[in-house]
């Protein structure tokens, strides 16, 4: 015996039709996720060989009036000093981890529970995933996607390509993106000719380049670049780091 349900309009709707609508919604969701996954993999593979045409962060900089000053260069045209400096300042375990520094994440979570000042624990790989494929501000959705993209670029790109992209897309000043643009703006020279001090100063501005300025020299950069120089002296010569910077 058929069981009928009544819509508010008074028309009879068979249960099978309701299930059919749910099935269509599920199939649409499934196809969206599947095609989104396939397109993301394709774009990740393409970005192993070509530089991203523009990122959401760069687009946001243009829209908000900060402009876009950038010039992509190969990793061979970036000073070994800057490669070393950003690892010393941002992610000293970069050559060794699989994209995530779980000890630093735990320490940051413990600190953030007790303090009003928030501490981050993003690796260089996570920052690349966010800068190239996602947007800047937080939220569980972005964090979840960041984990996915970080895992994928670690598997598909490898460390040297991740470092190369990071040094080309990271914001290093107000509307200034990448090592070449920063070197030309602050020191009037190409990125491959940056000295240790100059490289350390650029690395020191990375956590918040709009506030931590190089010219004029902010208090944060003036203090932190000295610390980074000290770390460079200690970590230089490590075989895993040397493999990435030479």
MARPADO-923664 format. One record per residue (C-alpha): x, y, z; residue number from 1. Coordinates in nm, 2 decimals, decimal comma. Layout:
<recs>
((X; Y; Z); NUM),
...
</recs>
This chain:
<recs>
((0,00; 0,00; 0,00); 1),
((0,14; 0,34; -0,10); 2),
((0,19; 0,60; 0,17); 3),
((0,14; 0,96; 0,06); 4),
((0,27; 1,28; 0,23); 5),
((0,12; 1,62; 0,17); 6),
((0,31; 1,93; 0,09); 7),
((0,20; 2,27; 0,23); 8),
((0,04; 2,34; -0,11); 9),
((-0,19; 2,04; -0,06); 10),
((-0,03; 1,84; -0,34); 11),
((0,06; 1,48; -0,27); 12),
((0,43; 1,38; -0,28); 13),
((0,55; 1,02; -0,30); 14),
((0,83; 0,92; -0,06); 15),
((1,03; 0,81; -0,36); 16),
((1,05; 1,16; -0,50); 17),
((1,18; 1,30; -0,17); 18),
((1,45; 1,04; -0,17); 19),
((1,53; 1,12; -0,53); 20),
((1,58; 1,49; -0,44); 21),
((1,82; 1,39; -0,15); 22),
((2,00; 1,17; -0,40); 23),
((2,05; 1,45; -0,64); 24),
((2,18; 1,68; -0,37); 25),
((2,43; 1,41; -0,26); 26),
((2,54; 1,35; -0,62); 27),
((2,60; 1,72; -0,66); 28),
((2,80; 1,74; -0,34); 29),
((3,00; 1,43; -0,44); 30),
((3,08; 1,57; -0,79); 31),
((3,18; 1,91; -0,64); 32),
((3,42; 1,75; -0,40); 33),
((3,56; 1,51; -0,66); 34),
((3,61; 1,77; -0,93); 35),
((3,75; 2,02; -0,67); 36),
((4,00; 1,76; -0,56); 37),
((4,11; 1,67; -0,92); 38),
((4,14; 2,04; -1,01); 39),
((4,35; 2,11; -0,70); 40),
((4,58; 1,82; -0,77); 41),
((4,62; 1,94; -1,13); 42),
((4,70; 2,30; -1,01); 43),
((4,95; 2,17; -0,75); 44),
((5,13; 1,97; -1,02); 45),
((5,14; 2,27; -1,25); 46),
((5,28; 2,49; -0,98); 47),
((5,57; 2,24; -0,93); 48),
((5,70; 2,38; -1,26); 49),
((5,54; 2,72; -1,31); 50),
((5,49; 3,01; -1,07); 51),
((5,13; 3,09; -0,96); 52),
((5,00; 3,37; -1,18); 53),
((4,85; 3,55; -0,87); 54),
((4,76; 3,46; -0,52); 55),
((4,45; 3,56; -0,32); 56),
((4,68; 3,75; -0,09); 57),
((4,84; 3,94; -0,38); 58),
((4,49; 4,01; -0,53); 59),
((4,38; 4,14; -0,19); 60),
((4,68; 4,37; -0,17); 61),
((4,58; 4,52; -0,50); 62),
((4,21; 4,56; -0,41); 63),
((4,28; 4,71; -0,07); 64),
((4,51; 4,98; -0,23); 65),
((4,85; 4,84; -0,11); 66),
((4,95; 4,76; -0,47); 67),
((5,15; 4,46; -0,60); 68),
((5,53; 4,48; -0,65); 69),
((5,68; 4,15; -0,73); 70),
((5,92; 3,97; -0,97); 71),
((5,96; 3,59; -0,96); 72),
((6,31; 3,45; -0,99); 73),
((6,45; 3,10; -0,97); 74),
((6,60; 2,97; -0,65); 75),
((6,95; 2,99; -0,81); 76),
((6,90; 3,37; -0,83); 77),
((6,83; 3,41; -0,46); 78),
((7,12; 3,45; -0,22); 79),
((7,21; 3,16; 0,00); 80),
((7,21; 3,41; 0,28); 81),
((6,84; 3,47; 0,24); 82),
((6,75; 3,10; 0,21); 83),
((6,94; 3,04; 0,54); 84),
((6,79; 3,35; 0,71); 85),
((6,43; 3,26; 0,64); 86),
((6,48; 2,91; 0,77); 87),
((6,66; 3,04; 1,08); 88),
((6,38; 3,30; 1,15); 89),
((6,07; 3,10; 1,04); 90),
((6,13; 2,73; 1,05); 91),
((6,46; 2,58; 1,17); 92),
((6,33; 2,22; 1,13); 93),
((6,22; 2,28; 0,77); 94),
((6,46; 2,03; 0,61); 95),
((6,35; 1,76; 0,86); 96),
((5,98; 1,77; 0,91); 97),
((5,70; 1,64; 0,68); 98),
((5,53; 1,98; 0,67); 99),
((5,42; 2,01; 1,03); 100),
((5,62; 2,09; 1,35); 101),
((5,39; 1,92; 1,60); 102),
((5,61; 2,02; 1,90); 103),
((5,59; 2,38; 1,81); 104),
((5,21; 2,35; 1,75); 105),
((5,16; 2,21; 2,10); 106),
((5,38; 2,48; 2,26); 107),
((5,19; 2,75; 2,07); 108),
((4,85; 2,61; 2,18); 109),
((4,97; 2,60; 2,54); 110),
((5,10; 2,95; 2,52); 111),
((4,78; 3,09; 2,36); 112),
((4,56; 2,93; 2,63); 113),
((4,75; 3,13; 2,90); 114),
((4,84; 3,45; 2,72); 115),
((4,65; 3,73; 2,54); 116),
((4,94; 3,75; 2,28); 117),
((4,89; 3,48; 2,02); 118),
((5,18; 3,27; 1,90); 119),
((5,19; 3,10; 1,56); 120),
((5,36; 2,77; 1,48); 121),
((5,32; 2,75; 1,10); 122),
((5,60; 2,59; 0,91); 123),
((5,73; 2,73; 0,58); 124),
((5,54; 2,45; 0,41); 125),
((5,21; 2,56; 0,58); 126),
((5,28; 2,93; 0,49); 127),
((5,33; 2,83; 0,12); 128),
((5,01; 2,63; 0,12); 129),
((4,82; 2,93; 0,27); 130),
((4,99; 3,19; 0,05); 131),
((4,95; 3,01; -0,28); 132),
((4,62; 2,83; -0,25); 133),
((4,42; 2,99; 0,03); 134),
((4,34; 3,32; 0,21); 135),
((4,51; 3,48; 0,51); 136),
((4,26; 3,48; 0,79); 137),
((4,18; 3,18; 1,00); 138),
((3,88; 2,96; 1,05); 139),
((3,84; 2,58; 1,06); 140),
((3,77; 2,55; 0,69); 141),
((4,09; 2,73; 0,59); 142),
((4,29; 2,54; 0,86); 143),
((4,16; 2,21; 0,72); 144),
((4,24; 2,30; 0,36); 145),
((4,58; 2,42; 0,48); 146),
((4,66; 2,07; 0,61); 147),
((4,55; 1,92; 0,28); 148),
((4,76; 2,15; 0,06); 149),
((5,06; 2,13; 0,30); 150),
((5,05; 1,75; 0,27); 151),
((5,02; 1,76; -0,11); 152),
((5,30; 2,00; -0,18); 153),
((5,54; 1,81; 0,06); 154),
((5,47; 1,50; -0,15); 155),
((5,46; 1,65; -0,50); 156),
((5,69; 1,95; -0,48); 157),
((5,97; 1,86; -0,24); 158),
((6,16; 2,09; 0,00); 159),
((6,36; 2,29; -0,26); 160),
((6,06; 2,39; -0,46); 161),
((5,86; 2,48; -0,15); 162),
((6,14; 2,71; -0,04); 163),
((6,17; 2,86; -0,39); 164),
((5,80; 2,94; -0,40); 165),
((5,80; 3,07; -0,04); 166),
((6,08; 3,32; -0,13); 167),
((5,88; 3,44; -0,43); 168),
((5,53; 3,48; -0,29); 169),
((5,59; 3,57; 0,08); 170),
((5,49; 3,93; 0,16); 171),
((5,81; 4,12; 0,26); 172),
((5,67; 4,47; 0,29); 173),
((5,35; 4,67; 0,22); 174),
((5,26; 4,53; -0,13); 175),
((5,61; 4,39; -0,17); 176),
((5,61; 4,02; -0,26); 177),
((5,91; 3,80; -0,29); 178),
((6,29; 3,82; -0,25); 179),
((6,37; 4,00; -0,57); 180),
((6,11; 4,28; -0,52); 181),
((6,23; 4,32; -0,15); 182),
((6,60; 4,33; -0,25); 183),
((6,54; 4,59; -0,52); 184),
((6,31; 4,81; -0,30); 185),
((6,52; 4,81; 0,02); 186),
((6,88; 4,76; -0,10); 187),
((6,87; 4,85; -0,47); 188),
((7,03; 4,51; -0,57); 189),
((6,91; 4,17; -0,70); 190),
((6,82; 3,90; -0,45); 191),
((7,12; 3,69; -0,54); 192),
((7,35; 3,97; -0,41); 193),
((7,20; 4,01; -0,06); 194),
((7,45; 4,02; 0,23); 195),
((7,40; 3,83; 0,55); 196),
((7,28; 4,14; 0,73); 197),
((7,04; 4,24; 0,45); 198),
((6,90; 3,89; 0,44); 199),
((6,85; 3,88; 0,81); 200),
((6,66; 4,21; 0,80); 201),
((6,42; 4,08; 0,53); 202),
((6,37; 3,76; 0,73); 203),
((6,30; 3,96; 1,05); 204),
((6,00; 4,14; 0,89); 205),
((5,82; 3,82; 0,77); 206),
((5,58; 3,77; 1,06); 207),
((5,41; 4,10; 1,00); 208),
((5,57; 4,29; 0,71); 209),
((5,33; 4,58; 0,71); 210),
((5,41; 4,66; 1,08); 211),
((5,77; 4,53; 1,10); 212),
((5,93; 4,76; 0,85); 213),
((6,28; 4,76; 0,71); 214),
((6,28; 5,12; 0,59); 215),
((6,22; 5,29; 0,83); 216),
((6,38; 5,03; 1,05); 217),
((6,12; 4,92; 1,31); 218),
((6,22; 4,82; 1,67); 219),
((6,11; 4,46; 1,60); 220),
((6,33; 4,42; 1,29); 221),
((6,63; 4,60; 1,46); 222),
((6,61; 4,35; 1,75); 223),
((6,52; 4,03; 1,56); 224),
((6,76; 4,05; 1,27); 225),
((7,05; 4,04; 1,52); 226),
((6,90; 3,72; 1,67); 227),
((6,86; 3,57; 1,32); 228),
((7,22; 3,65; 1,24); 229),
((7,33; 3,46; 1,55); 230),
((7,11; 3,16; 1,44); 231),
((7,26; 3,17; 1,10); 232),
((7,61; 3,14; 1,24); 233),
((7,50; 2,84; 1,45); 234),
((7,30; 2,65; 1,18); 235),
((7,52; 2,72; 0,88); 236),
((7,71; 2,40; 0,79); 237),
((7,43; 2,17; 0,89); 238),
((7,42; 1,91; 0,60); 239),
((7,05; 1,92; 0,55); 240),
((7,03; 2,30; 0,54); 241),
((7,34; 2,32; 0,32); 242),
((7,17; 2,09; 0,07); 243),
((6,88; 2,34; 0,04); 244),
((7,08; 2,67; 0,02); 245),
((7,35; 2,58; -0,22); 246),
</recs>
